[in-house]
């Protein structure tokens, strides 16, 4: 039972750290362009660049 004295604050601290990191990433604009990376992977820029070399 005394182990809960240590585990509960550690769990709360980790949860608050994760929440802080998520809120920071929202404010930093990490989720602004969700479709850009998905469409960017389909482009063949590397193939076009190697043909011109």
Phi and psi in radians as a Rosetta constraint file:
Dihedral C 1 N 2 CA 2 C 2 CIRCULARHARMONIC -1.278 0.35
Dihedral N 2 CA 2 C 2 N 3 CIRCULARHARMONIC -0.286 0.35
Dihedral C 2 N 3 CA 3 C 3 CIRCULARHARMONIC -1.225 0.35
Dihedral N 3 CA 3 C 3 N 4 CIRCULARHARMONIC -0.426 0.35
Dihedral C 3 N 4 CA 4 C 4 CIRCULARHARMONIC -1.136 0.35
Dihedral N 4 CA 4 C 4 N 5 CIRCULARHARMONIC -0.458 0.35
Dihedral C 4 N 5 CA 5 C 5 CIRCULARHARMONIC -1.089 0.35
Dihedral N 5 CA 5 C 5 N 6 CIRCULARHARMONIC -0.522 0.35
Dihedral C 5 N 6 CA 6 C 6 CIRCULARHARMONIC -1.617 0.35
Dihedral N 6 CA 6 C 6 N 7 CIRCULARHARMONIC -0.687 0.35
Dihedral C 6 N 7 CA 7 C 7 CIRCULARHARMONIC -1.275 0.35
Dihedral N 7 CA 7 C 7 N 8 CIRCULARHARMONIC -0.645 0.35
Dihedral C 7 N 8 CA 8 C 8 CIRCULARHARMONIC -1.138 0.35
Dihedral N 8 CA 8 C 8 N 9 CIRCULARHARMONIC -0.835 0.35
Dihedral C 8 N 9 CA 9 C 9 CIRCULARHARMONIC -1.138 0.35
Dihedral N 9 CA 9 C 9 N 10 CIRCULARHARMONIC -0.585 0.35
Dihedral C 9 N 10 CA 10 C 10 CIRCULARHARMONIC -1.156 0.35
Dihedral N 10 CA 10 C 10 N 11 CIRCULARHARMONIC -0.752 0.35
Dihedral C 10 N 11 CA 11 C 11 CIRCULARHARMONIC -1.132 0.35
Dihedral N 11 CA 11 C 11 N 12 CIRCULARHARMONIC -0.728 0.35
Dihedral C 11 N 12 CA 12 C 12 CIRCULARHARMONIC -1.134 0.35
Dihedral N 12 CA 12 C 12 N 13 CIRCULARHARMONIC -0.700 0.35
Dihedral C 12 N 13 CA 13 C 13 CIRCULARHARMONIC -1.120 0.35
Dihedral N 13 CA 13 C 13 N 14 CIRCULARHARMONIC -0.740 0.35
Dihedral C 13 N 14 CA 14 C 14 CIRCULARHARMONIC -1.157 0.35
Dihedral N 14 CA 14 C 14 N 15 CIRCULARHARMONIC -0.682 0.35
Dihedral C 14 N 15 CA 15 C 15 CIRCULARHARMONIC -1.130 0.35
Dihedral N 15 CA 15 C 15 N 16 CIRCULARHARMONIC -0.749 0.35
Dihedral C 15 N 16 CA 16 C 16 CIRCULARHARMONIC -1.178 0.35
Dihedral N 16 CA 16 C 16 N 17 CIRCULARHARMONIC -0.602 0.35
Dihedral C 16 N 17 CA 17 C 17 CIRCULARHARMONIC -1.131 0.35
Dihedral N 17 CA 17 C 17 N 18 CIRCULARHARMONIC -0.749 0.35
Dihedral C 17 N 18 CA 18 C 18 CIRCULARHARMONIC -1.130 0.35
Dihedral N 18 CA 18 C 18 N 19 CIRCULARHARMONIC -0.716 0.35
Dihedral C 18 N 19 CA 19 C 19 CIRCULARHARMONIC -1.113 0.35
Dihedral N 19 CA 19 C 19 N 20 CIRCULARHARMONIC -0.748 0.35
Dihedral C 19 N 20 CA 20 C 20 CIRCULARHARMONIC -1.089 0.35
Dihedral N 20 CA 20 C 20 N 21 CIRCULARHARMONIC -0.740 0.35
Dihedral C 20 N 21 CA 21 C 21 CIRCULARHARMONIC -1.139 0.35
Dihedral N 21 CA 21 C 21 N 22 CIRCULARHARMONIC -0.682 0.35
Dihedral C 21 N 22 CA 22 C 22 CIRCULARHARMONIC -1.152 0.35
Dihedral N 22 CA 22 C 22 N 23 CIRCULARHARMONIC -0.788 0.35
Dihedral C 22 N 23 CA 23 C 23 CIRCULARHARMONIC -1.139 0.35
Dihedral N 23 CA 23 C 23 N 24 CIRCULARHARMONIC -0.650 0.35
Dihedral C 23 N 24 CA 24 C 24 CIRCULARHARMONIC -1.111 0.35
Dihedral N 24 CA 24 C 24 N 25 CIRCULARHARMONIC -0.717 0.35
Dihedral C 24 N 25 CA 25 C 25 CIRCULARHARMONIC -1.201 0.35
Dihedral N 25 CA 25 C 25 N 26 CIRCULARHARMONIC -0.557 0.35
Dihedral C 25 N 26 CA 26 C 26 CIRCULARHARMONIC -1.127 0.35
Dihedral N 26 CA 26 C 26 N 27 CIRCULARHARMONIC -0.795 0.35
Dihedral C 26 N 27 CA 27 C 27 CIRCULARHARMONIC -1.225 0.35
Dihedral N 27 CA 27 C 27 N 28 CIRCULARHARMONIC -0.464 0.35
Dihedral C 27 N 28 CA 28 C 28 CIRCULARHARMONIC -1.411 0.35
Dihedral N 28 CA 28 C 28 N 29 CIRCULARHARMONIC -0.131 0.35
Dihedral C 28 N 29 CA 29 C 29 CIRCULARHARMONIC 1.475 0.35
Dihedral N 29 CA 29 C 29 N 30 CIRCULARHARMONIC 0.446 0.35
Dihedral C 29 N 30 CA 30 C 30 CIRCULARHARMONIC -1.210 0.35
Dihedral N 30 CA 30 C 30 N 31 CIRCULARHARMONIC -0.379 0.35
Dihedral C 30 N 31 CA 31 C 31 CIRCULARHARMONIC -1.926 0.35
Dihedral N 31 CA 31 C 31 N 32 CIRCULARHARMONIC 0.339 0.35
Dihedral C 31 N 32 CA 32 C 32 CIRCULARHARMONIC -1.259 0.35
Dihedral N 32 CA 32 C 32 N 33 CIRCULARHARMONIC -0.757 0.35
Dihedral C 32 N 33 CA 33 C 33 CIRCULARHARMONIC -2.065 0.35
Dihedral N 33 CA 33 C 33 N 34 CIRCULARHARMONIC 1.496 0.35
Dihedral C 33 N 34 CA 34 C 34 CIRCULARHARMONIC -1.369 0.35
Dihedral N 34 CA 34 C 34 N 35 CIRCULARHARMONIC -0.491 0.35
Dihedral C 34 N 35 CA 35 C 35 CIRCULARHARMONIC -1.530 0.35
Dihedral N 35 CA 35 C 35 N 36 CIRCULARHARMONIC -0.329 0.35
Dihedral C 35 N 36 CA 36 C 36 CIRCULARHARMONIC -1.095 0.35
Dihedral N 36 CA 36 C 36 N 37 CIRCULARHARMONIC -0.814 0.35
Dihedral C 36 N 37 CA 37 C 37 CIRCULARHARMONIC -1.206 0.35
Dihedral N 37 CA 37 C 37 N 38 CIRCULARHARMONIC -0.586 0.35
Dihedral C 37 N 38 CA 38 C 38 CIRCULARHARMONIC -1.190 0.35
Dihedral N 38 CA 38 C 38 N 39 CIRCULARHARMONIC -0.617 0.35
Dihedral C 38 N 39 CA 39 C 39 CIRCULARHARMONIC -1.460 0.35
Dihedral N 39 CA 39 C 39 N 40 CIRCULARHARMONIC -0.511 0.35
Dihedral C 39 N 40 CA 40 C 40 CIRCULARHARMONIC -1.161 0.35
Dihedral N 40 CA 40 C 40 N 41 CIRCULARHARMONIC -0.524 0.35
Dihedral C 40 N 41 CA 41 C 41 CIRCULARHARMONIC -1.231 0.35
Dihedral N 41 CA 41 C 41 N 42 CIRCULARHARMONIC -0.370 0.35
Dihedral C 41 N 42 CA 42 C 42 CIRCULARHARMONIC -1.462 0.35
Dihedral N 42 CA 42 C 42 N 43 CIRCULARHARMONIC -0.247 0.35
Dihedral C 42 N 43 CA 43 C 43 CIRCULARHARMONIC -1.294 0.35
Dihedral N 43 CA 43 C 43 N 44 CIRCULARHARMONIC 2.585 0.35
Dihedral C 43 N 44 CA 44 C 44 CIRCULARHARMONIC -1.865 0.35
Dihedral N 44 CA 44 C 44 N 45 CIRCULARHARMONIC 0.855 0.35
Dihedral C 44 N 45 CA 45 C 45 CIRCULARHARMONIC -1.097 0.35
Dihedral N 45 CA 45 C 45 N 46 CIRCULARHARMONIC -0.672 0.35
Dihedral C 45 N 46 CA 46 C 46 CIRCULARHARMONIC -1.190 0.35
Dihedral N 46 CA 46 C 46 N 47 CIRCULARHARMONIC -0.558 0.35
Dihedral C 46 N 47 CA 47 C 47 CIRCULARHARMONIC -1.244 0.35
Dihedral N 47 CA 47 C 47 N 48 CIRCULARHARMONIC -0.701 0.35
Dihedral C 47 N 48 CA 48 C 48 CIRCULARHARMONIC -1.155 0.35
Dihedral N 48 CA 48 C 48 N 49 CIRCULARHARMONIC -0.681 0.35
Dihedral C 48 N 49 CA 49 C 49 CIRCULARHARMONIC -1.189 0.35
Dihedral N 49 CA 49 C 49 N 50 CIRCULARHARMONIC -0.636 0.35
Dihedral C 49 N 50 CA 50 C 50 CIRCULARHARMONIC -1.292 0.35
Dihedral N 50 CA 50 C 50 N 51 CIRCULARHARMONIC -0.471 0.35
Dihedral C 50 N 51 CA 51 C 51 CIRCULARHARMONIC -1.263 0.35
Dihedral N 51 CA 51 C 51 N 52 CIRCULARHARMONIC -0.490 0.35
Dihedral C 51 N 52 CA 52 C 52 CIRCULARHARMONIC -1.507 0.35
Dihedral N 52 CA 52 C 52 N 53 CIRCULARHARMONIC -0.153 0.35
